């Protein structure tokens, strides 16, 4: 989970995913070195793995309904 959101009794877990192209640059005085993440079949596995993790997080709180 990258971003937990809670509003009263409502809890939401957000997982961020993004693919990058290779880039070495300086922006605002800060260096950035991004790897190349070409489309790969393993990315689909990682996506499902993240869903399983989120479901495990939500399971103990399953009495709460998500809207």
CHARMM internal coordinates of N, CA and C (Angstrom, degrees):
IC EDIT
DIST 1 N 1 CA 1.4403
DIST 1 CA 1 C 1.5273
ANGL 1 N 1 CA 1 C 107.34
DIST 1 C 2 N 1.3157
ANGL 1 CA 1 C 2 N 114.62
DIHE 1 N 1 CA 1 C 2 N 130.90
DIST 2 N 2 CA 1.4503
ANGL 1 C 2 N 2 CA 119.14
DIHE 1 CA 1 C 2 N 2 CA 178.44
DIST 2 CA 2 C 1.5269
ANGL 2 N 2 CA 2 C 112.30
DIHE 1 C 2 N 2 CA 2 C -99.32
DIST 2 C 3 N 1.3254
ANGL 2 CA 2 C 3 N 115.88
DIHE 2 N 2 CA 2 C 3 N -36.18
DIST 3 N 3 CA 1.4626
ANGL 2 C 3 N 3 CA 119.79
DIHE 2 CA 2 C 3 N 3 CA -177.50
DIST 3 CA 3 C 1.5290
ANGL 3 N 3 CA 3 C 109.19
DIHE 2 C 3 N 3 CA 3 C -133.96
DIST 3 C 4 N 1.3380
ANGL 3 CA 3 C 4 N 118.10
DIHE 3 N 3 CA 3 C 4 N 110.65
DIST 4 N 4 CA 1.4578
ANGL 3 C 4 N 4 CA 119.34
DIHE 3 CA 3 C 4 N 4 CA 172.79
DIST 4 CA 4 C 1.5333
ANGL 4 N 4 CA 4 C 108.89
DIHE 3 C 4 N 4 CA 4 C -88.03
DIST 4 C 5 N 1.3189
ANGL 4 CA 4 C 5 N 116.61
DIHE 4 N 4 CA 4 C 5 N 136.72
DIST 5 N 5 CA 1.4639
ANGL 4 C 5 N 5 CA 121.41
DIHE 4 CA 4 C 5 N 5 CA 179.69
DIST 5 CA 5 C 1.5188
ANGL 5 N 5 CA 5 C 107.76
DIHE 4 C 5 N 5 CA 5 C -126.45
DIST 5 C 6 N 1.3241
ANGL 5 CA 5 C 6 N 116.43
DIHE 5 N 5 CA 5 C 6 N 128.78
DIST 6 N 6 CA 1.4622
ANGL 5 C 6 N 6 CA 120.55
DIHE 5 CA 5 C 6 N 6 CA 178.68
DIST 6 CA 6 C 1.5253
ANGL 6 N 6 CA 6 C 107.96
DIHE 5 C 6 N 6 CA 6 C -130.33
DIST 6 C 7 N 1.3244
ANGL 6 CA 6 C 7 N 115.48
DIHE 6 N 6 CA 6 C 7 N 129.65
DIST 7 N 7 CA 1.4639
ANGL 6 C 7 N 7 CA 122.58
DIHE 6 CA 6 C 7 N 7 CA 178.15
DIST 7 CA 7 C 1.5177
ANGL 7 N 7 CA 7 C 107.25
DIHE 6 C 7 N 7 CA 7 C -136.57
DIST 7 C 8 N 1.3090
ANGL 7 CA 7 C 8 N 116.21
DIHE 7 N 7 CA 7 C 8 N 97.96
DIST 8 N 8 CA 1.4563
ANGL 7 C 8 N 8 CA 120.50
DIHE 7 CA 7 C 8 N 8 CA -175.25
DIST 8 CA 8 C 1.5149
ANGL 8 N 8 CA 8 C 109.90
DIHE 7 C 8 N 8 CA 8 C 64.45
DIST 8 C 9 N 1.3311
ANGL 8 CA 8 C 9 N 117.07
DIHE 8 N 8 CA 8 C 9 N -122.09
DIST 9 N 9 CA 1.4666
ANGL 8 C 9 N 9 CA 121.83
DIHE 8 CA 8 C 9 N 9 CA 178.68
DIST 9 CA 9 C 1.5245
ANGL 9 N 9 CA 9 C 112.49
DIHE 8 C 9 N 9 CA 9 C -86.82
DIST 9 C 10 N 1.3172
ANGL 9 CA 9 C 10 N 117.19
DIHE 9 N 9 CA 9 C 10 N -7.20
DIST 10 N 10 CA 1.4630
ANGL 9 C 10 N 10 CA 121.37
DIHE 9 CA 9 C 10 N 10 CA -177.53
DIST 10 CA 10 C 1.5290
ANGL 10 N 10 CA 10 C 110.11
DIHE 9 C 10 N 10 CA 10 C -88.61
DIST 10 C 11 N 1.3221
ANGL 10 CA 10 C 11 N 116.55
DIHE 10 N 10 CA 10 C 11 N 125.85
DIST 11 N 11 CA 1.4589
ANGL 10 C 11 N 11 CA 122.05
DIHE 10 CA 10 C 11 N 11 CA 176.32
DIST 11 CA 11 C 1.5187
ANGL 11 N 11 CA 11 C 108.24
DIHE 10 C 11 N 11 CA 11 C -122.04
DIST 11 C 12 N 1.3082
ANGL 11 CA 11 C 12 N 115.54
DIHE 11 N 11 CA 11 C 12 N 134.94
DIST 12 N 12 CA 1.4569
ANGL 11 C 12 N 12 CA 121.16
DIHE 11 CA 11 C 12 N 12 CA -178.71
DIST 12 CA 12 C 1.5265
ANGL 12 N 12 CA 12 C 108.69
DIHE 11 C 12 N 12 CA 12 C -131.51
DIST 12 C 13 N 1.3161
ANGL 12 CA 12 C 13 N 117.36
DIHE 12 N 12 CA 12 C 13 N 138.34
DIST 13 N 13 CA 1.4636
ANGL 12 C 13 N 13 CA 122.03
DIHE 12 CA 12 C 13 N 13 CA 177.38
DIST 13 CA 13 C 1.5267
ANGL 13 N 13 CA 13 C 107.91
DIHE 12 C 13 N 13 CA 13 C -114.72
DIST 13 C 14 N 1.3284
ANGL 13 CA 13 C 14 N 115.55
DIHE 13 N 13 CA 13 C 14 N 128.58
DIST 14 N 14 CA 1.4627
ANGL 13 C 14 N 14 CA 120.80
DIHE 13 CA 13 C 14 N 14 CA -178.32
DIST 14 CA 14 C 1.5190
ANGL 14 N 14 CA 14 C 109.06
DIHE 13 C 14 N 14 CA 14 C -117.24
DIST 14 C 15 N 1.3261
ANGL 14 CA 14 C 15 N 115.87
DIHE 14 N 14 CA 14 C 15 N 130.53
DIST 15 N 15 CA 1.4635
ANGL 14 C 15 N 15 CA 122.59
DIHE 14 CA 14 C 15 N 15 CA 177.39
DIST 15 CA 15 C 1.5155
ANGL 15 N 15 CA 15 C 107.91
DIHE 14 C 15 N 15 CA 15 C -113.76
DIST 15 C 16 N 1.3274
ANGL 15 CA 15 C 16 N 116.88
DIHE 15 N 15 CA 15 C 16 N 125.40
DIST 16 N 16 CA 1.4545
ANGL 15 C 16 N 16 CA 121.47
DIHE 15 CA 15 C 16 N 16 CA -179.30
DIST 16 CA 16 C 1.5228
ANGL 16 N 16 CA 16 C 110.52
DIHE 15 C 16 N 16 CA 16 C -97.06
DIST 16 C 17 N 1.3069
ANGL 16 CA 16 C 17 N 116.11
DIHE 16 N 16 CA 16 C 17 N 138.68
DIST 17 N 17 CA 1.4623
ANGL 16 C 17 N 17 CA 122.56
DIHE 16 CA 16 C 17 N 17 CA 175.85
DIST 17 CA 17 C 1.5136
ANGL 17 N 17 CA 17 C 107.90
DIHE 16 C 17 N 17 CA 17 C -136.35
DIST 17 C 18 N 1.2940
ANGL 17 CA 17 C 18 N 116.44
DIHE 17 N 17 CA 17 C 18 N 134.57
DIST 18 N 18 CA 1.4530
ANGL 17 C 18 N 18 CA 119.49
DIHE 17 CA 17 C 18 N 18 CA 173.35
DIST 18 CA 18 C 1.5167
ANGL 18 N 18 CA 18 C 109.26
DIHE 17 C 18 N 18 CA 18 C -151.67
DIST 18 C 19 N 1.2956
ANGL 18 CA 18 C 19 N 115.66
DIHE 18 N 18 CA 18 C 19 N 144.83
DIST 19 N 19 CA 1.4588
ANGL 18 C 19 N 19 CA 122.49
DIHE 18 CA 18 C 19 N 19 CA 178.09
DIST 19 CA 19 C 1.5228
ANGL 19 N 19 CA 19 C 107.50
DIHE 18 C 19 N 19 CA 19 C -103.79
DIST 19 C 20 N 1.3227
ANGL 19 CA 19 C 20 N 116.35
DIHE 19 N 19 CA 19 C 20 N 143.54
DIST 20 N 20 CA 1.4606
ANGL 19 C 20 N 20 CA 120.53
DIHE 19 CA 19 C 20 N 20 CA -177.60
DIST 20 CA 20 C 1.5175
ANGL 20 N 20 CA 20 C 111.07
DIHE 19 C 20 N 20 CA 20 C -121.76
DIST 20 C 21 N 1.2991
ANGL 20 CA 20 C 21 N 114.67
DIHE 20 N 20 CA 20 C 21 N 157.85
DIST 21 N 21 CA 1.4582
ANGL 20 C 21 N 21 CA 122.53
DIHE 20 CA 20 C 21 N 21 CA 168.75
DIST 21 CA 21 C 1.5189
ANGL 21 N 21 CA 21 C 106.36
DIHE 20 C 21 N 21 CA 21 C -97.67
DIST 21 C 22 N 1.3316
ANGL 21 CA 21 C 22 N 117.29
DIHE 21 N 21 CA 21 C 22 N 153.59
DIST 22 N 22 CA 1.4604
ANGL 21 C 22 N 22 CA 120.81
DIHE 21 CA 21 C 22 N 22 CA 179.69
DIST 22 CA 22 C 1.5231
ANGL 22 N 22 CA 22 C 109.21
DIHE 21 C 22 N 22 CA 22 C -59.74
DIST 22 C 23 N 1.3287
ANGL 22 CA 22 C 23 N 115.17
DIHE 22 N 22 CA 22 C 23 N 130.05
DIST 23 N 23 CA 1.4554
ANGL 22 C 23 N 23 CA 120.56
DIHE 22 CA 22 C 23 N 23 CA -179.69
DIST 23 CA 23 C 1.5190
ANGL 23 N 23 CA 23 C 108.92
DIHE 22 C 23 N 23 CA 23 C -154.73
DIST 23 C 24 N 1.2999
ANGL 23 CA 23 C 24 N 116.11
DIHE 23 N 23 CA 23 C 24 N 127.68
DIST 24 N 24 CA 1.4612
ANGL 23 C 24 N 24 CA 123.06
DIHE 23 CA 23 C 24 N 24 CA 172.23
DIST 24 CA 24 C 1.5204
ANGL 24 N 24 CA 24 C 106.16
DIHE 23 C 24 N 24 CA 24 C -120.42
DIST 24 C 25 N 1.3402
ANGL 24 CA 24 C 25 N 116.19
DIHE 24 N 24 CA 24 C 25 N 114.50
DIST 25 N 25 CA 1.4635
ANGL 24 C 25 N 25 CA 119.62
DIHE 24 CA 24 C 25 N 25 CA -175.49
DIST 25 CA 25 C 1.5163
ANGL 25 N 25 CA 25 C 110.62
DIHE 24 C 25 N 25 CA 25 C -151.79
DIST 25 C 26 N 1.3040
ANGL 25 CA 25 C 26 N 115.71
DIHE 25 N 25 CA 25 C 26 N 168.33
DIST 26 N 26 CA 1.4581
ANGL 25 C 26 N 26 CA 122.85
DIHE 25 CA 25 C 26 N 26 CA 173.68
DIST 26 CA 26 C 1.5281
ANGL 26 N 26 CA 26 C 106.68
DIHE 25 C 26 N 26 CA 26 C -120.92
DIST 26 C 27 N 1.3375
ANGL 26 CA 26 C 27 N 116.27
DIHE 26 N 26 CA 26 C 27 N 127.09
DIST 27 N 27 CA 1.4567
ANGL 26 C 27 N 27 CA 121.68
DIHE 26 CA 26 C 27 N 27 CA 179.77
DIST 27 CA 27 C 1.5185
ANGL 27 N 27 CA 27 C 108.12
DIHE 26 C 27 N 27 CA 27 C -133.20
DIST 27 C 28 N 1.3110
ANGL 27 CA 27 C 28 N 117.01
DIHE 27 N 27 CA 27 C 28 N 122.65
DIST 28 N 28 CA 1.4665
ANGL 27 C 28 N 28 CA 120.58
DIHE 27 CA 27 C 28 N 28 CA -179.71
DIST 28 CA 28 C 1.5124
ANGL 28 N 28 CA 28 C 112.42
DIHE 27 C 28 N 28 CA 28 C 60.54
DIST 28 C 29 N 1.3228
ANGL 28 CA 28 C 29 N 117.17
DIHE 28 N 28 CA 28 C 29 N 32.38
DIST 29 N 29 CA 1.4579
ANGL 28 C 29 N 29 CA 121.27
DIHE 28 CA 28 C 29 N 29 CA -180.00
DIST 29 CA 29 C 1.5220
ANGL 29 N 29 CA 29 C 114.51
DIHE 28 C 29 N 29 CA 29 C 79.66
DIST 29 C 30 N 1.3324
ANGL 29 CA 29 C 30 N 117.26
DIHE 29 N 29 CA 29 C 30 N 1.92
DIST 30 N 30 CA 1.4699
ANGL 29 C 30 N 30 CA 121.29
DIHE 29 CA 29 C 30 N 30 CA -179.30
DIST 30 CA 30 C 1.5240
ANGL 30 N 30 CA 30 C 109.67
DIHE 29 C 30 N 30 CA 30 C -111.41
DIST 30 C 31 N 1.3372
ANGL 30 CA 30 C 31 N 115.80
DIHE 30 N 30 CA 30 C 31 N 132.83
DIST 31 N 31 CA 1.4655
ANGL 30 C 31 N 31 CA 121.01
DIHE 30 CA 30 C 31 N 31 CA 179.63
DIST 31 CA 31 C 1.5273
ANGL 31 N 31 CA 31 C 110.57
DIHE 30 C 31 N 31 CA 31 C -81.60
DIST 31 C 32 N 1.3305
ANGL 31 CA 31 C 32 N 115.31
DIHE 31 N 31 CA 31 C 32 N 139.36
DIST 32 N 32 CA 1.4555
ANGL 31 C 32 N 32 CA 122.11
DIHE 31 CA 31 C 32 N 32 CA 175.36
DIST 32 CA 32 C 1.5186
ANGL 32 N 32 CA 32 C 108.81
DIHE 31 C 32 N 32 CA 32 C -126.91
DIST 32 C 33 N 1.3193
ANGL 32 CA 32 C 33 N 116.46
DIHE 32 N 32 CA 32 C 33 N 130.75
DIST 33 N 33 CA 1.4629
ANGL 32 C 33 N 33 CA 123.02
DIHE 32 CA 32 C 33 N 33 CA 177.73
DIST 33 CA 33 C 1.5260
ANGL 33 N 33 CA 33 C 107.08
DIHE 32 C 33 N 33 CA 33 C -128.12
DIST 33 C 34 N 1.3167
ANGL 33 CA 33 C 34 N 115.69
DIHE 33 N 33 CA 33 C 34 N 99.30
DIST 34 N 34 CA 1.4596
ANGL 33 C 34 N 34 CA 121.14
DIHE 33 CA 33 C 34 N 34 CA -178.57
DIST 34 CA 34 C 1.5210
ANGL 34 N 34 CA 34 C 110.26
DIHE 33 C 34 N 34 CA 34 C -98.83
DIST 34 C 35 N 1.3098
ANGL 34 CA 34 C 35 N 115.60
DIHE 34 N 34 CA 34 C 35 N 138.80
DIST 35 N 35 CA 1.4659
ANGL 34 C 35 N 35 CA 121.18
DIHE 34 CA 34 C 35 N 35 CA 177.07
DIST 35 CA 35 C 1.5125
ANGL 35 N 35 CA 35 C 110.17
DIHE 34 C 35 N 35 CA 35 C -84.06
DIST 35 C 36 N 1.3044
ANGL 35 CA 35 C 36 N 115.77
DIHE 35 N 35 CA 35 C 36 N 160.48
DIST 36 N 36 CA 1.4582
ANGL 35 C 36 N 36 CA 121.11
DIHE 35 CA 35 C 36 N 36 CA 175.90
DIST 36 CA 36 C 1.5280
ANGL 36 N 36 CA 36 C 109.02
DIHE 35 C 36 N 36 CA 36 C -86.15
DIST 36 C 37 N 1.3122
ANGL 36 CA 36 C 37 N 117.17
DIHE 36 N 36 CA 36 C 37 N 119.53
DIST 37 N 37 CA 1.4643
ANGL 36 C 37 N 37 CA 122.76
DIHE 36 CA 36 C 37 N 37 CA 178.77
DIST 37 CA 37 C 1.5192
ANGL 37 N 37 CA 37 C 109.08
DIHE 36 C 37 N 37 CA 37 C -111.52
DIST 37 C 38 N 1.3096
ANGL 37 CA 37 C 38 N 116.64
DIHE 37 N 37 CA 37 C 38 N 73.80
DIST 38 N 38 CA 1.4608
ANGL 37 C 38 N 38 CA 119.54
DIHE 37 CA 37 C 38 N 38 CA 176.81
DIST 38 CA 38 C 1.5177
ANGL 38 N 38 CA 38 C 109.78
DIHE 37 C 38 N 38 CA 38 C -59.57
DIST 38 C 39 N 1.3119
ANGL 38 CA 38 C 39 N 115.18
DIHE 38 N 38 CA 38 C 39 N 157.55
DIST 39 N 39 CA 1.4629
ANGL 38 C 39 N 39 CA 119.99
DIHE 38 CA 38 C 39 N 39 CA 177.79
DIST 39 CA 39 C 1.5244
ANGL 39 N 39 CA 39 C 108.64
DIHE 38 C 39 N 39 CA 39 C -63.38
DIST 39 C 40 N 1.3275
ANGL 39 CA 39 C 40 N 115.16
DIHE 39 N 39 CA 39 C 40 N 125.25
DIST 40 N 40 CA 1.4647
ANGL 39 C 40 N 40 CA 120.81
DIHE 39 CA 39 C 40 N 40 CA -179.69
DIST 40 CA 40 C 1.5183
ANGL 40 N 40 CA 40 C 108.06
DIHE 39 C 40 N 40 CA 40 C -136.86
DIST 40 C 41 N 1.3164
ANGL 40 CA 40 C 41 N 115.69
DIHE 40 N 40 CA 40 C 41 N 150.63
DIST 41 N 41 CA 1.4643
ANGL 40 C 41 N 41 CA 119.72
DIHE 40 CA 40 C 41 N 41 CA 178.59
DIST 41 CA 41 C 1.5208
ANGL 41 N 41 CA 41 C 111.70
DIHE 40 C 41 N 41 CA 41 C -60.44
DIST 41 C 42 N 1.3345
ANGL 41 CA 41 C 42 N 117.74
DIHE 41 N 41 CA 41 C 42 N -30.31
DIST 42 N 42 CA 1.4651
ANGL 41 C 42 N 42 CA 120.91
DIHE 41 CA 41 C 42 N 42 CA -178.68
DIST 42 CA 42 C 1.5294
ANGL 42 N 42 CA 42 C 110.63
DIHE 41 C 42 N 42 CA 42 C -62.64
DIST 42 C 43 N 1.3389
ANGL 42 CA 42 C 43 N 117.70
DIHE 42 N 42 CA 42 C 43 N -24.78
DIST 43 N 43 CA 1.4585
ANGL 42 C 43 N 43 CA 121.35
DIHE 42 CA 42 C 43 N 43 CA 177.87
DIST 43 CA 43 C 1.5157
ANGL 43 N 43 CA 43 C 111.95
DIHE 42 C 43 N 43 CA 43 C -60.21
DIST 43 C 44 N 1.3157
ANGL 43 CA 43 C 44 N 116.61
DIHE 43 N 43 CA 43 C 44 N -35.56
DIST 44 N 44 CA 1.4730
ANGL 43 C 44 N 44 CA 120.53
DIHE 43 CA 43 C 44 N 44 CA 177.69
DIST 44 CA 44 C 1.5254
ANGL 44 N 44 CA 44 C 110.41
DIHE 43 C 44 N 44 CA 44 C -66.75
DIST 44 C 45 N 1.3226
ANGL 44 CA 44 C 45 N 116.60
DIHE 44 N 44 CA 44 C 45 N -39.78
DIST 45 N 45 CA 1.4642
ANGL 44 C 45 N 45 CA 120.64
DIHE 44 CA 44 C 45 N 45 CA 177.40
DIST 45 CA 45 C 1.5289
ANGL 45 N 45 CA 45 C 109.79
DIHE 44 C 45 N 45 CA 45 C -62.60
DIST 45 C 46 N 1.3340
ANGL 45 CA 45 C 46 N 116.90
DIHE 45 N 45 CA 45 C 46 N -44.33
DIST 46 N 46 CA 1.4632
ANGL 45 C 46 N 46 CA 120.85
DIHE 45 CA 45 C 46 N 46 CA 179.49
DIST 46 CA 46 C 1.5255
ANGL 46 N 46 CA 46 C 111.16
DIHE 45 C 46 N 46 CA 46 C -61.06
DIST 46 C 47 N 1.3276
ANGL 46 CA 46 C 47 N 116.57
DIHE 46 N 46 CA 46 C 47 N -37.18
DIST 47 N 47 CA 1.4693
ANGL 46 C 47 N 47 CA 121.63
DIHE 46 CA 46 C 47 N 47 CA 178.46
DIST 47 CA 47 C 1.5273
ANGL 47 N 47 CA 47 C 110.27
DIHE 46 C 47 N 47 CA 47 C -61.80
DIST 47 C 48 N 1.3296
ANGL 47 CA 47 C 48 N 117.07
DIHE 47 N 47 CA 47 C 48 N -47.63
DIST 48 N 48 CA 1.4678
ANGL 47 C 48 N 48 CA 121.72
DIHE 47 CA 47 C 48 N 48 CA 179.67
DIST 48 CA 48 C 1.5267
ANGL 48 N 48 CA 48 C 110.20
DIHE 47 C 48 N 48 CA 48 C -65.21
DIST 48 C 49 N 1.3237
ANGL 48 CA 48 C 49 N 116.86
DIHE 48 N 48 CA 48 C 49 N -39.87
DIST 49 N 49 CA 1.4629
ANGL 48 C 49 N 49 CA 121.13
DIHE 48 CA 48 C 49 N 49 CA 178.62
DIST 49 CA 49 C 1.5336
ANGL 49 N 49 CA 49 C 110.51
DIHE 48 C 49 N 49 CA 49 C -59.79
DIST 49 C 50 N 1.3359
ANGL 49 CA 49 C 50 N 117.06
DIHE 49 N 49 CA 49 C 50 N -39.61
DIST 50 N 50 CA 1.4609
ANGL 49 C 50 N 50 CA 120.94
DIHE 49 CA 49 C 50 N 50 CA 178.05
DIST 50 CA 50 C 1.5268
ANGL 50 N 50 CA 50 C 111.33
DIHE 49 C 50 N 50 CA 50 C -66.63
DIST 50 C 51 N 1.3262
ANGL 50 CA 50 C 51 N 117.41
DIHE 50 N 50 CA 50 C 51 N -37.67
DIST 51 N 51 CA 1.4678
ANGL 50 C 51 N 51 CA 120.51
DIHE 50 CA 50 C 51 N 51 CA 177.58
DIST 51 CA 51 C 1.5251
ANGL 51 N 51 CA 51 C 109.90
DIHE 50 C 51 N 51 CA 51 C -62.58
DIST 51 C 52 N 1.3356
ANGL 51 CA 51 C 52 N 117.19
DIHE 51 N 51 CA 51 C 52 N -41.97
DIST 52 N 52 CA 1.4677
ANGL 51 C 52 N 52 CA 121.18
DIHE 51 CA 51 C 52 N 52 CA 178.75
DIST 52 CA 52 C 1.5255
ANGL 52 N 52 CA 52 C 110.09
DIHE 51 C 52 N 52 CA 52 C -61.62
DIST 52 C 53 N 1.3184
ANGL 52 CA 52 C 53 N 117.11
DIHE 52 N 52 CA 52 C 53 N -42.99
DIST 53 N 53 CA 1.4741
ANGL 52 C 53 N 53 CA 120.33
DIHE 52 CA 52 C 53 N 53 CA 178.71
DIST 53 CA 53 C 1.5292
ANGL 53 N 53 CA 53 C 111.00
DIHE 52 C 53 N 53 CA 53 C -61.49
DIST 53 C 54 N 1.3314
ANGL 53 CA 53 C 54 N 116.45
DIHE 53 N 53 CA 53 C 54 N -44.26
DIST 54 N 54 CA 1.4662
ANGL 53 C 54 N 54 CA 119.26
DIHE 53 CA 53 C 54 N 54 CA 179.28
DIST 54 CA 54 C 1.5219
ANGL 54 N 54 CA 54 C 110.95
DIHE 53 C 54 N 54 CA 54 C -64.81
DIST 54 C 55 N 1.3274
ANGL 54 CA 54 C 55 N 117.67
DIHE 54 N 54 CA 54 C 55 N -39.10
DIST 55 N 55 CA 1.4603
ANGL 54 C 55 N 55 CA 120.27
DIHE 54 CA 54 C 55 N 55 CA 178.40
DIST 55 CA 55 C 1.5227
ANGL 55 N 55 CA 55 C 111.24
DIHE 54 C 55 N 55 CA 55 C -63.55
DIST 55 C 56 N 1.3226
ANGL 55 CA 55 C 56 N 117.12
DIHE 55 N 55 CA 55 C 56 N -36.66
DIST 56 N 56 CA 1.4801
ANGL 55 C 56 N 56 CA 120.33
DIHE 55 CA 55 C 56 N 56 CA 177.09
DIST 56 CA 56 C 1.5171
ANGL 56 N 56 CA 56 C 110.85
DIHE 55 C 56 N 56 CA 56 C -66.99
DIST 56 C 57 N 1.3268
ANGL 56 CA 56 C 57 N 116.74
DIHE 56 N 56 CA 56 C 57 N -34.96
DIST 57 N 57 CA 1.4624
ANGL 56 C 57 N 57 CA 120.80
DIHE 56 CA 56 C 57 N 57 CA 177.38
DIST 57 CA 57 C 1.5278
ANGL 57 N 57 CA 57 C 110.30
DIHE 56 C 57 N 57 CA 57 C -67.21
DIST 57 C 58 N 1.3148
ANGL 57 CA 57 C 58 N 116.25
DIHE 57 N 57 CA 57 C 58 N -41.34
DIST 58 N 58 CA 1.4590
ANGL 57 C 58 N 58 CA 121.83
DIHE 57 CA 57 C 58 N 58 CA -175.63
DIST 58 CA 58 C 1.5262
ANGL 58 N 58 CA 58 C 111.44
DIHE 57 C 58 N 58 CA 58 C -75.90
DIST 58 C 59 N 1.3263
ANGL 58 CA 58 C 59 N 118.53
DIHE 58 N 58 CA 58 C 59 N -32.85
DIST 59 N 59 CA 1.4713
ANGL 58 C 59 N 59 CA 122.44
DIHE 58 CA 58 C 59 N 59 CA -173.42
DIST 59 CA 59 C 1.5271
ANGL 59 N 59 CA 59 C 113.84
DIHE 58 C 59 N 59 CA 59 C -50.72
DIST 59 C 60 N 1.3369
ANGL 59 CA 59 C 60 N 120.35
DIHE 59 N 59 CA 59 C 60 N -48.02
DIST 60 N 60 CA 1.4718
ANGL 59 C 60 N 60 CA 118.66
DIHE 59 CA 59 C 60 N 60 CA 179.67
DIST 60 CA 60 C 1.5313
ANGL 60 N 60 CA 60 C 112.47
DIHE 59 C 60 N 60 CA 60 C -64.46
DIST 60 C 61 N 1.3155
ANGL 60 CA 60 C 61 N 116.34
DIHE 60 N 60 CA 60 C 61 N -20.54
DIST 61 N 61 CA 1.4734
ANGL 60 C 61 N 61 CA 121.32
DIHE 60 CA 60 C 61 N 61 CA -179.00
DIST 61 CA 61 C 1.5293
ANGL 61 N 61 CA 61 C 110.99
DIHE 60 C 61 N 61 CA 61 C -105.07
DIST 61 C 62 N 1.3243
ANGL 61 CA 61 C 62 N 117.48
DIHE 61 N 61 CA 61 C 62 N 20.83
DIST 62 N 62 CA 1.4692
ANGL 61 C 62 N 62 CA 120.79
DIHE 61 CA 61 C 62 N 62 CA -171.92
DIST 62 CA 62 C 1.5234
ANGL 62 N 62 CA 62 C 113.70
DIHE 61 C 62 N 62 CA 62 C -66.83
DIST 62 C 63 N 1.3217
ANGL 62 CA 62 C 63 N 118.09
DIHE 62 N 62 CA 62 C 63 N -11.74
DIST 63 N 63 CA 1.4658
ANGL 62 C 63 N 63 CA 120.25
DIHE 62 CA 62 C 63 N 63 CA 176.86
DIST 63 CA 63 C 1.5146
ANGL 63 N 63 CA 63 C 110.14
DIHE 62 C 63 N 63 CA 63 C -67.20
DIST 63 C 64 N 1.3373
ANGL 63 CA 63 C 64 N 116.60
DIHE 63 N 63 CA 63 C 64 N -22.86
DIST 64 N 64 CA 1.4620
ANGL 63 C 64 N 64 CA 121.02
DIHE 63 CA 63 C 64 N 64 CA 178.67
DIST 64 CA 64 C 1.5215
ANGL 64 N 64 CA 64 C 108.38
DIHE 63 C 64 N 64 CA 64 C -85.54
DIST 64 C 65 N 1.3071
ANGL 64 CA 64 C 65 N 116.15
DIHE 64 N 64 CA 64 C 65 N 135.49
DIST 65 N 65 CA 1.4532
ANGL 64 C 65 N 65 CA 119.23
DIHE 64 CA 64 C 65 N 65 CA 177.59
DIST 65 CA 65 C 1.5149
ANGL 65 N 65 CA 65 C 109.63
DIHE 64 C 65 N 65 CA 65 C -90.02
DIST 65 C 66 N 1.3162
ANGL 65 CA 65 C 66 N 116.49
DIHE 65 N 65 CA 65 C 66 N 143.92
DIST 66 N 66 CA 1.4514
ANGL 65 C 66 N 66 CA 121.60
DIHE 65 CA 65 C 66 N 66 CA 177.58
DIST 66 CA 66 C 1.5199
ANGL 66 N 66 CA 66 C 108.81
DIHE 65 C 66 N 66 CA 66 C -96.44
DIST 66 C 67 N 1.2992
ANGL 66 CA 66 C 67 N 115.96
DIHE 66 N 66 CA 66 C 67 N 138.39
DIST 67 N 67 CA 1.4657
ANGL 66 C 67 N 67 CA 120.90
DIHE 66 CA 66 C 67 N 67 CA -179.41
DIST 67 CA 67 C 1.4919
ANGL 67 N 67 CA 67 C 109.74
DIHE 66 C 67 N 67 CA 67 C -118.26
END
COOR INIT
IC SEED 1 N 1 CA 1 C
IC BUILD
